[in-house]
Each structure stands twice: as structure tokens, then as C-alpha cells.
Amino acid sequence: MARSVIVIKAKMLADIQADTTLNTKLTSPSLTAVYNLWCFIVASAINLFEQIQDAYIITAEVVALQT
């Protein structure tokens, strides 16, 4: 089942906070805003990809049951 955009973005932001290199470079509000935007864009793409995978799995299971 596809994870929500909020869950994916929260994981990405937690990983950024845990990374000492990124954490020390994200000191200005504008850089933080840019990273938040990129995290949202990437999280949305990951969410869409996971939804497509879920649909494919369901279709494959239906086809397997029909044969």
C-alpha cells in the first residue's frame, strides 16, 4: 500500500535533520524553504509511483486468478 506524501516527506526531513552536513548548511529560512519544496515534490513523485505499483500488483493478481 502506498505511503502518503506526508509520511514520505516527514521521513525525508528527518533524514535531513540527522545528516550533519545538510543540517549545518540549512541555516537560512530560504534554503529551508527550498528543501521543503523539493521534499514535497519528490515525496509526491514517490507517492504516485507507489500508487502505480499498487495498481499493477492488483492487476497482476486478477490476471493470475483468471488463469
C-alpha positions, 0 to 999 in steps of 0.5 A: 500500500502506498505511503502518503506524501506526508509520511514520505516527506516527514521521513525525508526531513528527518533524514535531513535533520540527522545528516550533519552536513545538510543540517549545518548548511540549512541555516537560512529560512530560504534554503529551508524553504527550498528543501521543503519544496523539493521534499514535497515534490519528490515525496509526491513523485514517490507517492504516485509511483507507489500508487502505480505499483499498487495498481499493477500488483492488483492487476497482476493478481486478477490476471493470475486468478483468471488463469 
